[in-house]
Amino acid sequence: MRGHASPSSGMAAPGTAAAAGAAAATAALVQYVVLRGDLARSWSLGAVVAQGCHAALAAAHAHWQHPDTRAYLSAGGAMRTVVLEAVPSGLLPALTATFVCPQAPDEAALTALAQTLQQHSIDHEVWTEQPENVPSCLALRPYPKDQVHPHLKKFKLLK
């Protein structure tokens, strides 16, 4: 049940001093998940949510030994995740200048973001839905927000 921790769970109950300390220690850590907006408009809500869950878990699993990932996961109910929508790659330069986000995201935008993150040595995982072989989502391992936000600020929150 959300908001409650059992004594054996290893997580502090919200409102306790331990929970406050854990929240403060990880306040700057965030896991970004970037979904393809075109799929969000054409697939069922459940299928899209599953893609984000798969990508987030894949990134946490692939980078579980990183201190930021461990701190993020140990925060329990204080974890912060931001879900963004990929935008067409051809419009990324224009977005940087104008901060206008179009409504036609696609696979090319997700691929372009993955390449940018790789060029900047930012740990991430691209989730590819099988058996369709469709790249659907990308998730970063948990990072301090200020380290990765500059690469993601052109994307809008998924609605």
Disulfide bonds with the S-S distance in Angstrom:
none
